[in-house]
């Protein structure tokens, strides 16, 4: 039995997302949760859960701070509020996996594209192996860890939401690169007048690269993207769109651009200093409605694919999923066959095993 076959499901929310906001109660309905100022990534995760539960007639109830209901009177009160429920889906940013008394625990790690979340999950696996051994299934990841000397890899469920909430409006900013003036260059790019997506130059092919923190921390992937950018300088028929990594709390657009430029500079690939007319930073995701024709998508294997409907990938000419050769026997996020997730036009690109940079650790190797 999985949480997709239960009649009722309790979903616990990540503490970091609700720590500084006022919630209507410890136990909430989905409409109450979506009314809170949560991140777009969490909203996408909840839309996915609701879609798959709704289609199966599963009733959901949402729980804030389950750790305060672990014992005694508090646990009894929660059991009365939740009613007959045996399955618990923990939505986590990677820093903690919570339990609910009387329920099996499943895990949806929705922010492993953040380097801090990925590293936090590695620490969690290392420091709390007994807790992690209780995870029955995982959603949209293929992570593994060790507990009591045994390799633990909960069953993976790969799920899409057909129509998640629309992303924030995206704007394009012309690419510039000066490796010794990163902060100044980032401020200059961010301060320029943005270009609307429908005003971008038409191109024979558009290469879309949604960047993530963990992807940029992978030196092999950063080098592959830097080479792609360098090639575009000599190929004006190709339009390259680099979607910036997700915003950190309180971070400016210049900060996101700066982090991307630092990763490209650290790749060792020499890029021209002139400003090309066919390479842009994007402030937010493309969507099926805003994607240009002749779209080619390149993603790192950690990309949170589930934030887009399948039709977004199916309308692309090709989808390339870059992964480290070092993880070929035990891929961290996705199965070897990527076509069930990205469609028939998807292929893997195995990168040389340069490993992760920037302090991130492969979660499967953490213990």
KEKE-3310 file (N, C-alpha, C; in steps of 0.2 Angstrom, whole numbers, plus 5000, padded with zeros to 4 digits):
npx = (5004:5003:5004:4996:4985:4978:4963:4963:4974:4987:4997:5012:5019:5034:5044:5052:5046:5034:5038:5039:5026:5009:4998:4982:4979:4985:4980:4975:4965:4967:4965:4966:4980:4986:4982:4991:5007:5017:5031:5033:5038:5034:5020:5018:5022:5011:5000:5003:5002:4988:4982:4984:4979:4966:4961:4960:4951:4956:4956:4963:4973:4981:4996:5004:5020:5022:5030:5027:5017:5020:5019:5009:4996:4995:4997:4986:4976:4979:4977:4963:4959:4964:4957:4953:4967:4981:4992:5006:5012:5027:5032:5047:5060:5073:5080:5074:5065:5049:5039:5023:5013:5007:5006:5012:5027:5030:5040:5043:5054:5056:5065:5078:5085:5091:5107:5110:5099:5101:5113:5109:5101:5109:5117:5106:5103:5115:5116:5104:5100:5091:5079:5078:5077:5064:5056:5045:5041:5047:5045:5047:5061:5076:5084:5096:5102:5111:5107:5109:5120:5115:5110:5097:5084:5070:5055:5052:5041:5036:5029:5019:5011:4997:4993:5001:5002:5003:5020:5030:5030:5041:5056:5069:5087:5101:5115:5131:5148:5161:5174:5182:5175:5163:5153:5150:5147:5135:5127:5126:5120:5107:5102:5099:5087:5074:5070:5055:5048:5041:5048:5060:5074:5069:5073:5082:5084:5080:5088:5085:5090:5086:5093:5100:5104:5111:5114:5123:5133:5139:5153:5156:5144:5143:5154:5149:5138:5145:5152:5142:5137:5148:5149:5138:5141:5147:5137:5125:5112:5106:5097:5100:5094:5096:5089:5089:5095:5084:5078:5086:5081:5077:5085:5093:5090:5102:5110:5107:5111:5124:5129:5127:5136:5148:5149:5151:5163:5171:5172:5182:5181:5185:5177:5170:5172:5163:5146:5134:5121:5112:5110:5103:5099:5086:5073:5063:5054:5051:5035:5022:5015:5023:5034:5046:5045:5053:5061:5074:5078:5089:5094:5100:5102:5096:5085:5069:5058:5044:5037:5032:5020:5018:5016:5024:5037:5034:5032:5044:5058:5069:5075:5088:5095:5107:5119:5130:5144:5150:5139:5133:5129:5121:5110:5106:5094:5085:5078:5087:5081:5075:5064:5050:5048:5052:5047:5047:5057:5068:5084:5099:5114:5129:5141:5158:5166:5168:5163:5154:5155:5158:5154:5144:5137:5135:5120:5117:5129:5132:5131)
npy = (4994:5011:5029:5034:5025:5026:5030:5042:5055:5062:5077:5084:5100:5109:5116:5127:5135:5140:5146:5159:5165:5168:5155:5147:5137:5122:5110:5110:5114:5112:5124:5133:5132:5136:5149:5155:5165:5156:5148:5148:5136:5127:5128:5123:5109:5106:5107:5097:5086:5087:5085:5072:5065:5069:5064:5051:5050:5053:5060:5074:5081:5094:5097:5107:5109:5095:5089:5094:5086:5074:5065:5059:5070:5079:5071:5063:5072:5077:5065:5064:5075:5072:5060:5044:5039:5033:5035:5046:5060:5068:5083:5090:5102:5096:5097:5091:5076:5073:5063:5056:5050:5034:5033:5028:5034:5044:5053:5069:5077:5093:5103:5101:5106:5117:5121:5121:5114:5102:5098:5099:5088:5077:5078:5075:5061:5056:5059:5054:5040:5030:5036:5040:5027:5024:5029:5026:5028:5038:5054:5059:5058:5048:5044:5037:5030:5025:5014:5006:4999:4995:4997:5009:5012:5019:5016:5024:5036:5044:5058:5070:5086:5091:5104:5115:5129:5145:5151:5165:5180:5180:5189:5194:5197:5204:5194:5196:5194:5195:5189:5194:5204:5202:5205:5219:5217:5209:5218:5228:5221:5217:5230:5234:5238:5227:5213:5209:5193:5190:5199:5195:5190:5181:5164:5150:5140:5138:5137:5131:5133:5129:5133:5127:5128:5116:5111:5120:5119:5108:5104:5098:5100:5114:5117:5111:5119:5131:5129:5127:5140:5147:5142:5147:5161:5160:5156:5163:5160:5153:5154:5157:5154:5156:5151:5159:5152:5148:5161:5165:5168:5185:5189:5198:5201:5204:5197:5183:5183:5185:5174:5164:5169:5167:5153:5150:5156:5148:5136:5135:5137:5148:5163:5174:5192:5201:5208:5197:5195:5185:5178:5176:5180:5173:5178:5170:5155:5147:5143:5132:5141:5152:5147:5148:5142:5128:5123:5118:5109:5109:5101:5099:5084:5085:5093:5100:5093:5091:5102:5107:5104:5088:5092:5103:5098:5089:5097:5101:5101:5093:5085:5086:5078:5080:5071:5065:5055:5048:5044:5034:5021:5022:5032:5048:5056:5053:5039:5028:5028:5041:5044:5041:5052:5064:5062:5055:5061:5063:5062:5055:5064:5059:5066:5069:5063:5075:5078:5086:5103:5118:5114:5105:5089:5072:5065:5051:5046:5051:5045)
npz = (5000:4996:4998:4988:4987:4998:5008:5015:5018:5027:5026:5029:5032:5026:5039:5038:5028:5034:5046:5049:5047:5050:5054:5050:5059:5067:5060:5043:5029:5011:5004:5013:5016:5003:5003:5011:5012:5003:4995:4977:4973:4983:4982:4969:4972:4981:4973:4964:4973:4977:4964:4961:4972:4972:4960:4963:4973:4986:5002:5008:5022:5030:5039:5051:5059:5065:5074:5087:5091:5096:5107:5121:5128:5117:5106:5107:5105:5092:5085:5086:5079:5066:5062:5055:5048:5040:5032:5029:5021:5020:5016:5012:5014:5014:5026:5036:5041:5046:5057:5060:5072:5072:5058:5042:5035:5021:5008:5001:4994:4990:4987:4983:4973:4978:4984:4998:5003:4998:5003:5017:5017:5015:5027:5036:5032:5036:5050:5056:5054:5058:5059:5045:5040:5041:5030:5018:5004:4991:4983:4966:4967:4967:4978:4990:5005:5019:5033:5048:5042:5030:5013:5009:4999:4996:4988:4972:4966:4952:4948:4939:4939:4930:4927:4935:4946:4937:4933:4939:4930:4917:4912:4901:4901:4893:4890:4899:4902:4913:4920:4931:4936:4943:4952:4948:4935:4936:4942:4932:4922:4928:4930:4918:4905:4905:4893:4885:4883:4871:4863:4860:4849:4834:4831:4823:4832:4849:4864:4879:4896:4911:4926:4941:4958:4963:4951:4945:4955:4952:4944:4932:4925:4925:4917:4905:4902:4901:4889:4880:4880:4875:4862:4857:4854:4842:4834:4828:4824:4834:4849:4866:4881:4898:4912:4927:4943:4957:4967:4982:5000:5001:4991:4978:4960:4954:4963:4960:4946:4948:4955:4945:4936:4943:4944:4930:4928:4936:4929:4920:4907:4894:4890:4878:4879:4874:4872:4867:4855:4856:4868:4883:4900:4910:4921:4926:4925:4908:4901:4894:4887:4885:4879:4865:4848:4841:4852:4862:4876:4890:4904:4921:4931:4943:4941:4945:4938:4939:4941:4930:4917:4908:4894:4892:4890:4880:4869:4865:4854:4858:4873:4884:4897:4908:4917:4930:4926:4936:4944:4937:4939:4950:4949:4956:4956:4945:4936:4925:4913:4905:4898:4902:4910:4904:4891:4874:4867:4875:4881:4889:4894:4898:4909:4912:4927:4937:4949:4963:4967:4977:4990:4991:4993:4988:4991:4991:4994:5007:5020)
capx = (5000:5006:4999:4991:4980:4974:4957:4964:4981:4990:5003:5015:5022:5040:5044:5055:5041:5029:5041:5038:5020:5003:4994:4975:4979:4989:4977:4972:4963:4972:4963:4969:4987:4987:4981:4997:5013:5022:5035:5030:5040:5029:5013:5018:5022:5005:4996:5004:4998:4981:4979:4985:4975:4959:4959:4959:4947:4959:4955:4969:4973:4988:4998:5010:5024:5020:5034:5024:5011:5023:5017:5004:4989:4996:4997:4979:4972:4980:4974:4956:4958:4965:4953:4956:4972:4987:4998:5008:5017:5031:5035:5052:5066:5079:5083:5071:5059:5045:5034:5016:5011:5002:5006:5018:5030:5033:5044:5043:5059:5054:5069:5084:5088:5095:5113:5109:5094:5104:5118:5106:5098:5115:5118:5101:5104:5121:5115:5098:5099:5086:5073:5077:5075:5056:5053:5042:5042:5049:5041:5051:5068:5079:5089:5097:5106:5113:5105:5111:5124:5111:5108:5090:5082:5063:5052:5051:5035:5037:5022:5018:5005:4996:4993:5003:5001:5008:5026:5030:5031:5048:5059:5075:5092:5106:5121:5137:5153:5168:5175:5185:5171:5157:5147:5149:5144:5129:5123:5124:5115:5101:5100:5097:5080:5072:5067:5049:5049:5039:5052:5067:5075:5067:5079:5081:5083:5081:5091:5083:5093:5084:5099:5098:5110:5115:5117:5129:5138:5142:5158:5155:5138:5144:5158:5145:5134:5149:5154:5136:5137:5154:5147:5132:5144:5148:5131:5119:5105:5104:5095:5101:5090:5098:5085:5093:5093:5079:5080:5087:5077:5079:5091:5091:5091:5109:5113:5106:5115:5131:5130:5128:5143:5154:5150:5153:5170:5175:5172:5188:5180:5186:5171:5172:5169:5158:5139:5131:5114:5107:5111:5100:5097:5079:5072:5058:5053:5046:5029:5020:5012:5028:5040:5046:5045:5060:5064:5078:5079:5095:5093:5104:5097:5092:5080:5062:5054:5037:5034:5030:5016:5021:5015:5029:5042:5032:5032:5051:5061:5073:5076:5094:5096:5114:5121:5137:5146:5151:5133:5129:5126:5116:5108:5104:5088:5081:5080:5091:5077:5071:5058:5044:5047:5052:5045:5050:5063:5073:5090:5104:5120:5134:5146:5164:5165:5172:5160:5151:5159:5154:5153:5138:5138:5130:5116:5118:5136:5133:5133)
capy = (5000:5018:5035:5034:5020:5027:5034:5049:5057:5068:5080:5089:5106:5111:5121:5133:5139:5143:5148:5166:5167:5166:5150:5147:5132:5116:5106:5114:5112:5114:5131:5138:5132:5140:5156:5158:5167:5151:5149:5145:5128:5123:5128:5117:5103:5105:5106:5090:5081:5087:5082:5064:5063:5071:5059:5044:5051:5053:5066:5077:5086:5097:5098:5111:5107:5088:5087:5096:5082:5067:5061:5061:5073:5082:5066:5061:5078:5077:5059:5065:5079:5069:5055:5038:5040:5028:5037:5053:5062:5073:5088:5093:5105:5092:5098:5086:5072:5072:5058:5057:5044:5029:5033:5027:5040:5045:5059:5073:5082:5097:5109:5098:5110:5122:5118:5121:5109:5095:5097:5097:5081:5073:5078:5071:5054:5054:5060:5051:5034:5026:5040:5039:5020:5023:5032:5020:5029:5045:5057:5062:5057:5042:5045:5032:5031:5019:5013:4999:4995:4992:5003:5010:5016:5019:5015:5030:5038:5049:5061:5077:5089:5093:5111:5118:5137:5148:5154:5172:5183:5180:5194:5192:5201:5202:5191:5199:5190:5198:5185:5198:5210:5198:5209:5225:5215:5207:5224:5231:5217:5218:5236:5236:5237:5220:5212:5205:5187:5190:5204:5191:5189:5174:5160:5144:5135:5141:5132:5133:5129:5131:5132:5126:5128:5110:5110:5125:5117:5102:5107:5095:5103:5121:5117:5109:5125:5137:5127:5129:5148:5149:5140:5152:5167:5159:5153:5168:5157:5149:5158:5153:5157:5153:5153:5159:5148:5151:5166:5164:5173:5192:5190:5202:5199:5204:5191:5177:5183:5185:5167:5161:5171:5164:5146:5149:5158:5143:5131:5135:5139:5155:5165:5181:5198:5206:5206:5194:5197:5179:5175:5180:5177:5173:5179:5165:5149:5147:5139:5130:5146:5157:5144:5149:5136:5125:5123:5112:5110:5105:5101:5095:5078:5087:5098:5098:5092:5090:5109:5108:5098:5084:5095:5107:5094:5085:5102:5103:5097:5088:5087:5083:5077:5080:5068:5064:5048:5044:5041:5030:5014:5023:5039:5051:5059:5050:5033:5028:5029:5047:5046:5042:5059:5070:5061:5051:5065:5064:5058:5057:5066:5058:5070:5067:5063:5080:5078:5092:5108:5122:5111:5101:5082:5068:5062:5044:5044:5055:5040)
capz = (5000:4996:5000:4983:4988:5005:5008:5018:5018:5031:5023:5034:5028:5029:5044:5036:5024:5038:5052:5051:5045:5054:5050:5054:5064:5066:5055:5038:5022:5006:5002:5018:5015:4997:5005:5014:5007:5002:4989:4971:4972:4987:4979:4964:4976:4984:4967:4962:4978:4976:4958:4961:4977:4969:4955:4966:4979:4992:5006:5011:5027:5030:5046:5053:5065:5067:5080:5094:5093:5096:5113:5126:5126:5111:5101:5107:5102:5084:5082:5086:5073:5059:5061:5053:5043:5041:5028:5030:5016:5023:5011:5016:5010:5014:5032:5041:5039:5052:5058:5063:5076:5069:5051:5038:5032:5014:5008:4995:4995:4984:4986:4982:4968:4982:4987:5005:5004:4996:5008:5023:5016:5016:5034:5039:5031:5040:5057:5058:5049:5061:5056:5038:5038:5041:5024:5014:4997:4989:4977:4961:4968:4968:4983:4994:5011:5023:5039:5050:5037:5024:5008:5009:4993:4996:4981:4969:4963:4948:4946:4936:4940:4923:4926:4941:4946:4933:4936:4939:4923:4915:4908:4898:4902:4889:4894:4899:4906:4914:4926:4936:4938:4943:4955:4944:4929:4938:4944:4926:4919:4932:4930:4911:4904:4903:4886:4885:4880:4864:4859:4859:4842:4832:4830:4821:4837:4855:4869:4886:4901:4918:4930:4948:4963:4963:4945:4945:4959:4948:4940:4925:4922:4924:4911:4899:4900:4898:4882:4876:4879:4871:4855:4854:4851:4835:4831:4829:4822:4840:4854:4872:4887:4904:4917:4933:4949:4961:4972:4990:5003:5001:4986:4972:4954:4953:4966:4956:4940:4950:4957:4939:4932:4947:4942:4924:4928:4939:4925:4917:4900:4892:4886:4875:4884:4871:4873:4861:4854:4856:4874:4888:4907:4911:4928:4929:4920:4903:4902:4888:4883:4883:4876:4858:4844:4840:4858:4864:4883:4893:4912:4926:4933:4949:4940:4948:4932:4941:4942:4923:4914:4903:4888:4891:4887:4873:4863:4864:4849:4862:4880:4886:4904:4910:4923:4931:4924:4942:4947:4931:4942:4955:4948:4962:4956:4940:4933:4919:4907:4907:4893:4906:4914:4899:4884:4869:4864:4880:4881:4894:4892:4903:4910:4916:4934:4941:4956:4965:4970:4981:4997:4991:4994:4985:4996:4991:4997:5013:5026)
cpx = (5004:5001:4994:4985:4976:4968:4958:4972:4983:4996:5006:5019:5029:5041:5047:5051:5036:5031:5039:5031:5014:4999:4987:4974:4984:4987:4973:4969:4968:4971:4966:4977:4989:4986:4987:5003:5018:5025:5031:5032:5035:5022:5013:5018:5015:4999:4997:5001:4991:4978:4979:4980:4967:4957:4958:4954:4950:4958:4961:4968:4980:4989:5004:5013:5022:5024:5032:5019:5014:5021:5011:4998:4989:4994:4989:4975:4973:4977:4966:4954:4959:4960:4956:4961:4978:4993:4999:5014:5021:5034:5040:5057:5072:5082:5080:5066:5055:5040:5028:5014:5006:5002:5013:5020:5032:5036:5044:5048:5059:5059:5076:5088:5092:5101:5112:5104:5097:5109:5115:5103:5103:5117:5112:5102:5110:5120:5109:5096:5093:5079:5072:5075:5067:5053:5051:5043:5044:5046:5046:5058:5070:5085:5090:5102:5107:5110:5106:5115:5121:5109:5100:5088:5074:5061:5051:5045:5036:5031:5023:5011:5003:4996:4995:5002:5006:5014:5025:5032:5039:5050:5066:5080:5098:5112:5127:5142:5160:5170:5179:5181:5164:5151:5145:5145:5136:5124:5121:5119:5108:5098:5098:5090:5078:5069:5061:5051:5047:5043:5059:5067:5072:5073:5077:5080:5084:5083:5089:5086:5091:5089:5096:5105:5115:5118:5123:5135:5142:5147:5158:5149:5140:5149:5154:5141:5139:5151:5148:5136:5142:5152:5142:5135:5145:5143:5125:5112:5102:5102:5096:5098:5092:5094:5089:5091:5088:5082:5080:5082:5080:5084:5088:5092:5098:5113:5113:5110:5123:5133:5131:5135:5149:5155:5153:5161:5174:5175:5178:5187:5181:5180:5173:5169:5164:5151:5136:5124:5109:5108:5108:5099:5089:5077:5067:5057:5049:5040:5027:5018:5017:5034:5040:5046:5052:5064:5068:5080:5085:5094:5098:5099:5093:5086:5073:5057:5046:5034:5031:5025:5020:5021:5021:5035:5041:5032:5039:5053:5066:5074:5083:5095:5103:5115:5128:5139:5147:5145:5129:5126:5121:5114:5105:5096:5083:5083:5084:5087:5073:5065:5051:5043:5047:5050:5049:5057:5068:5078:5095:5110:5125:5140:5152:5163:5169:5169:5157:5156:5155:5151:5147:5141:5133:5127:5117:5124:5137:5135:5139)
cpy = (5006:5023:5036:5030:5021:5031:5041:5049:5063:5071:5085:5094:5107:5117:5127:5138:5143:5145:5155:5169:5164:5161:5149:5142:5126:5111:5111:5111:5115:5121:5136:5138:5137:5147:5159:5160:5162:5152:5146:5137:5124:5123:5123:5110:5101:5104:5099:5085:5081:5084:5075:5062:5064:5066:5052:5044:5051:5060:5068:5081:5088:5099:5102:5109:5100:5086:5089:5091:5074:5063:5064:5064:5076:5077:5064:5066:5078:5071:5060:5070:5076:5064:5049:5039:5036:5030:5044:5054:5068:5077:5091:5097:5102:5093:5093:5082:5071:5066:5060:5050:5040:5029:5031:5033:5040:5052:5062:5078:5087:5103:5106:5101:5115:5118:5117:5115:5102:5093:5095:5090:5076:5072:5074:5064:5052:5054:5056:5045:5031:5030:5039:5032:5019:5026:5026:5021:5036:5047:5060:5063:5050:5042:5038:5034:5025:5020:5006:4995:4993:4999:5003:5015:5015:5019:5023:5031:5044:5052:5068:5079:5092:5100:5115:5126:5140:5151:5162:5174:5183:5186:5192:5198:5199:5200:5195:5194:5194:5195:5189:5203:5207:5202:5215:5223:5213:5213:5227:5227:5217:5225:5238:5235:5230:5219:5207:5198:5187:5195:5201:5190:5182:5170:5153:5139:5139:5135:5135:5129:5132:5129:5131:5127:5122:5109:5114:5122:5111:5105:5104:5099:5110:5121:5116:5116:5131:5135:5129:5136:5150:5148:5145:5158:5166:5157:5158:5166:5154:5155:5154:5157:5153:5156:5153:5154:5152:5156:5164:5169:5180:5193:5194:5199:5199:5198:5185:5177:5182:5177:5163:5162:5168:5157:5145:5151:5152:5137:5130:5136:5146:5157:5172:5186:5202:5203:5203:5196:5191:5175:5179:5176:5178:5174:5174:5160:5151:5143:5137:5136:5151:5154:5146:5142:5134:5125:5117:5114:5106:5106:5097:5089:5080:5091:5096:5098:5093:5097:5111:5102:5095:5088:5100:5104:5091:5090:5104:5098:5091:5090:5083:5083:5076:5076:5066:5056:5044:5041:5036:5024:5016:5031:5042:5053:5055:5043:5033:5030:5035:5049:5045:5048:5064:5069:5057:5054:5066:5059:5060:5059:5064:5062:5067:5068:5068:5081:5085:5097:5113:5119:5106:5094:5078:5064:5055:5042:5047:5050:5037)
cpz = (5000:4998:4994:4983:4994:5003:5010:5019:5022:5027:5027:5030:5031:5033:5042:5032:5028:5045:5054:5048:5050:5051:5054:5059:5062:5060:5050:5032:5017:5004:5007:5017:5009:4998:5008:5009:5007:4996:4983:4970:4977:4985:4973:4967:4978:4978:4964:4966:4977:4970:4958:4966:4975:4964:4957:4972:4985:4996:5009:5017:5028:5037:5047:5059:5068:5074:5087:5096:5094:5102:5117:5124:5120:5105:5101:5103:5094:5081:5081:5080:5066:5057:5058:5047:5045:5037:5029:5025:5019:5017:5015:5011:5011:5021:5037:5038:5046:5052:5061:5066:5073:5062:5048:5035:5025:5013:5001:4996:4989:4983:4986:4977:4971:4985:4994:5007:5003:5001:5015:5023:5017:5023:5038:5038:5036:5048:5060:5054:5052:5058:5049:5035:5038:5035:5020:5007:4997:4983:4973:4963:4968:4972:4987:4999:5014:5030:5042:5046:5031:5020:5008:5003:4993:4989:4979:4966:4959:4945:4944:4938:4933:4922:4933:4941:4941:4936:4936:4932:4922:4911:4906:4899:4898:4893:4893:4903:4906:4921:4932:4939:4939:4946:4951:4938:4930:4939:4937:4922:4922:4931:4923:4910:4901:4896:4887:4881:4872:4860:4858:4852:4840:4830:4827:4826:4844:4860:4875:4891:4908:4923:4937:4952:4962:4956:4944:4949:4956:4943:4932:4921:4920:4918:4905:4897:4898:4891:4878:4875:4874:4863:4852:4852:4844:4831:4832:4827:4828:4845:4861:4878:4893:4910:4924:4939:4953:4966:4979:4993:5003:4996:4981:4966:4952:4957:4963:4950:4942:4952:4950:4935:4936:4945:4935:4924:4931:4935:4921:4909:4899:4888:4884:4880:4880:4872:4867:4861:4855:4862:4879:4895:4907:4919:4931:4923:4914:4905:4895:4884:4881:4880:4868:4854:4843:4846:4860:4872:4886:4901:4915:4929:4939:4947:4942:4942:4933:4941:4935:4921:4909:4896:4887:4888:4880:4868:4861:4858:4852:4869:4882:4894:4906:4917:4924:4929:4930:4945:4942:4934:4947:4954:4954:4962:4951:4938:4927:4913:4909:4903:4897:4909:4909:4892:4880:4866:4869:4880:4887:4891:4898:4903:4913:4923:4938:4948:4957:4968:4974:4988:4997:4991:4991:4990:4997:4995:5004:5019:5025)
residu = (UNK:UNK:UNK:UNK:UNK:UNK:UNK:UNK:UNK:UNK:UNK:UNK:UNK:UNK:UNK:UNK:UNK:UNK:UNK:UNK:UNK:UNK:UNK:UNK:UNK:UNK:UNK:UNK:UNK:UNK:UNK:UNK:UNK:UNK:UNK:UNK:UNK:UNK:UNK:UNK:UNK:UNK:UNK:UNK:UNK:UNK:UNK:UNK:UNK:UNK:UNK:UNK:UNK:UNK:UNK:UNK:UNK:UNK:UNK:UNK:UNK:UNK:UNK:UNK:UNK:UNK:UNK:UNK:UNK:UNK:UNK:UNK:UNK:UNK:UNK:UNK:UNK:UNK:UNK:UNK:UNK:UNK:UNK:UNK:UNK:UNK:UNK:UNK:UNK:UNK:UNK:UNK:UNK:UNK:UNK:UNK:UNK:UNK:UNK:UNK:UNK:UNK:UNK:UNK:UNK:UNK:UNK:UNK:UNK:UNK:UNK:UNK:UNK:UNK:UNK:UNK:UNK:UNK:UNK:UNK:UNK:UNK:UNK:UNK:UNK:UNK:UNK:UNK:UNK:UNK:UNK:UNK:UNK:UNK:UNK:UNK:UNK:UNK:UNK:UNK:UNK:UNK:UNK:UNK:UNK:UNK:UNK:UNK:UNK:UNK:UNK:UNK:UNK:UNK:UNK:UNK:UNK:UNK:UNK:UNK:UNK:UNK:UNK:UNK:UNK:UNK:UNK:UNK:UNK:UNK:UNK:UNK:UNK:UNK:UNK:UNK:UNK:UNK:UNK:UNK:UNK:UNK:UNK:UNK:UNK:UNK:UNK:UNK:UNK:UNK:UNK:UNK:UNK:UNK:UNK:UNK:UNK:UNK:UNK:UNK:UNK:UNK:UNK:UNK:UNK:UNK:UNK:UNK:UNK:UNK:UNK:UNK:UNK:UNK:UNK:UNK:UNK:UNK:UNK:UNK:UNK:UNK:UNK:UNK:UNK:UNK:UNK:UNK:UNK:UNK:UNK:UNK:UNK:UNK:UNK:UNK:UNK:UNK:UNK:UNK:UNK:UNK:UNK:UNK:UNK:UNK:UNK:UNK:UNK:UNK:UNK:UNK:UNK:UNK:UNK:UNK:UNK:UNK:UNK:UNK:UNK:UNK:UNK:UNK:UNK:UNK:UNK:UNK:UNK:UNK:UNK:UNK:UNK:UNK:UNK:UNK:UNK:UNK:UNK:UNK:UNK:UNK:UNK:UNK:UNK:UNK:UNK:UNK:UNK:UNK:UNK:UNK:UNK:UNK:UNK:UNK:UNK:UNK:UNK:UNK:UNK:UNK:UNK:UNK:UNK:UNK:UNK:UNK:UNK:UNK:UNK:UNK:UNK:UNK:UNK:UNK:UNK:UNK:UNK:UNK:UNK:UNK:UNK:UNK:UNK:UNK:UNK:UNK:UNK:UNK:UNK:UNK:UNK:UNK:UNK:UNK:UNK:UNK:UNK:UNK:UNK:UNK:UNK:UNK:UNK:UNK:UNK:UNK:UNK:UNK:UNK:UNK:UNK:UNK:UNK:UNK:UNK:UNK:UNK:UNK:UNK:UNK:UNK:UNK:UNK:UNK:UNK)
# end
